[in-house]
Amino acid sequence: MWQRVRQHLAILDGLTAEEDQHLRETSVLFLEEKHLSPLPGVALDREQQLLLAAQAQLPLLHLGELDWYQGFHEIVLYPDDFLSPQRYRDASGIEHEWDAEHSGEAWQQGPVILAWPGVQSSGNWDGYNLVIHELAHKLDMLNGNANGLPPLHSDMRVSDWASAMQHAYDDLNRQLDRNPDAETAIDPYAAENPAEFFAVTSEYFFSAPDLLADAYPKVYQQLQAFYRQDPLTRLLASQASHPGYQ
């Protein structure tokens, strides 16, 4: 079963045998600790559960034994994208409310919500990973409200993190201010706010590291220091050893 999961998730290519074993064990533990709540229209067998868990645990592969996912106990799985009530107060104090279609959400002190088709579409080197995106929000929330600054390690400096992230965030917003339809190097959704920037760049770090490192190398370096992984090296090694590997 684990081998079938591995074959489905290209982003796991290049892991060492030790990393593979650790990821498998922590994925099983994840399923014991977190409650998966599939809504009508979603039927999960054990292999599909493991597929989700492996993507959830990949960012934690080298982060030690701390309970990085302590902020939630449940993952709710929708059969498709869902409408989510949104509220925003503008600079003049007027409050706006609307329903937005989402494929995932992470709530402060609440569950993670995922659209199952998005989970199934995740796992390739294509810049999309719904699971990693939403769980990056949960890492961000360990310091309180999501603001793009997860708890950094003692050997990292907040000033270095802030400088790298702010410069790239501002650059992305400048491109979109000039042309809202610009084909940016990373998903323009990252320009929504610093929390989304961290979630989107985390998503790219694991699923399109070459694009992120080329567009914003300092952001890649900071995420490499935070996650203590180097997916770009794994991708390049896979490409070098297997002609035609994408």
N, C-alpha and C positions, 0 to 999 in steps of 0.2 A: 504493500500500500504506500509506504514512504517513497519507494522508487517511482511509483506512478505520479505522486505529488511532485517529486523532483523533476520529472520529465515535463510536467505542465508549467513549472515555474523556472523560466530561463534565468531570472535574476539570482537564482541559487547556484548557477554554474560557476565553477572556479573555487568553491568552498573546499577547504582541506577536509580530510577524513575526520579529523578531530572536531572541526567546526560543524560538519554535517551531523555527527553523533550528538553534539551538544544542542544543535537546533532541533533535532528530532525529539530529544528528551524534554526540552523546554516547551516545545509545541504541545506535547502530550500533557504536561503540567498546566499549560495555559487553558486547555480544554477542561481540566478538572477544577480550575479556580474560577473561570468565567462562565456565566450562564448564557448560552445561545438561545435566543427566543425567535424562532422563525414564525412569521405571520402566515396566514392562509395563502397558499400559492407558492410557498417555499418549502421544499422537502429536502432535508439534509441527511446524507448518510455519513458514516464515519470518515470516509476519504475526503468528502467535501468539507467537513469540519476541520480536518487536518490541513487542507489547502488554505483555509482562512488563517488557522493558527500559525502556520509556517511564515506567512507574510507578516503577521502581527509580531512574531518573535524575532524576525531578522534584524530590525533596528537595535534590539537589545543584546545581540549576539556577544558583544564584548563589553557590556556595561556592568558586569559583575552581578552580585546576588541581591542588590537593592530591589525593592518592590516598585519598579518604575511605573507600573500600571495600577497603582494603588487607588487612583481616583475614580474607578468604576468597577462594577461587578457584572454588568450585563451588556450583551451586544444584541440589538434588535435588528432583525433582517426582514426587509420589505421585498415583495416580489418585483418591484419596479421603482423608478424614481417617485418621489412623494412630494406633496405640497407642505411647506413649512411656513407658519405665520412669522412675518418679519416686522420689526418695529424700529423706527429711526427718528431721532429728534434733530432737526436741522439747526443751523446757527441762529435762526430767528426764534427758536423755541417751538416751532410747529412740529407736531408729531405725525409721522407718516406710517401707515400700516398697509401691508399687502401680503399675499401668499406667493412664495417663490418655490420653484421646482428644484429639489435637491436630490443628489444620489447618496449623500452622507452628511451626518452631523455628529458633533461631539459636545455633550452638555457638561457644564461645570457641575461637579458632584452629581452627575447623572450618567445615563447609559451612552453608548456609542450606537448610532443608527447607520446602517449600511443597506443600500439596494443590492440585492444578491446578484443581478446581472453585472454590476460594477465590480463586485468581488471576482466573479468568474472571468471578467475581461482583464483583470490585473495579473501581473507576474511576468510580463515580458519587458524587453529593453526598449520600450516605446514612450517613456515619459509619463505613463499613467499607472497609478496604483492607489486605488481608493482606500484600501486598508491602511497603508502606511500614512497616507495623507491625514486621515481622521485620527489615527493614534498619535501622530506628531502633535496634534492639538492637545491630546491628553498629556503628553510630556511637557508641553508649553504651560499647561494649567497647573503643574506641580508648584509653581511659584505664585499661584493666584489666578486672576483673569488672564486669558490668552493674550499675549502681547508680543510674541516673537522672541522671547528670551526664556528658554528652559533653564533649569538649574545646571550651571556649567561646572565642569570638574575643577579641582583645585589648581591644576596646571594650566588653566585657561584664563584669559583676562577679558573681563566684560568690555573693556574699551576696544580690544581687537575685534571682538564679536560685533559690537555695535557699529564700528567703523565699516567693516566689510558688508554687513547687512544693509546699513543705511545707504551706503554708496550705490549698491546694486538696486535697492528698492527705488531710490530716486532716479536712477538711470532708466529703469523700466517705466516709471511713471512719466518721465520726460518723453520717451518714445511714444507713449500712448496719448500724451497731451498733443503732440505734433500730429499724430495720425491714429485715431481710435481703432482703426482697422489694420494697424501695422502687424506684420508677421514677426513677432518677437521670438527671441531664442528660447524662452520658456513661456509657459502658459500665462497669458495676460491676467488671469485671475489672481496671480501672485501680487498684483498691484493694488488689490482691494484694501489691504491693511497689513501691518507687520505680522500679525498672526497667520494670515493666509500666505504671506511671503515665506515664512518659516515652513509651513506645511507643504507648500508647493515645491520649494527647493529641497525639502527632505524627500519628497516623492521622486524628484529628478535625481537626487543623489544616489538612490538605490535603483532607479529604473531607466535613467538616461544620464549616467555620470559624465559621459563624453560631452554632451551638450552643455551641461551645467559648468563643467570645468573650463570649457572653451569660452563660454559667455561671461562667467563670473568666477574666476579661479580663486579669489580670496574667500568667497562664500563656500566653495567646495572645500577649501583648506579648513575653514572653521567647522564645517559639518564633519569632516574627516576626524578632526580633533574631538568633537563631541561624541560621535557614534563609535569612534575608535575602529573604523573600518575604511577600506579603500576599494569600493566597488569598481572604480575605473580600472584598476590593475587587474581585477578579475575579468572584466569585460575584454580588455586588450589581450589578456592571456588566452581567453577562449577564442578570440578572433584569430590569434596567431597560430594556435594549435589545430584549428578546424577551418580549412578553407571554405569560404562561403558563409561562415557564421555571421549572423546579423544580430 
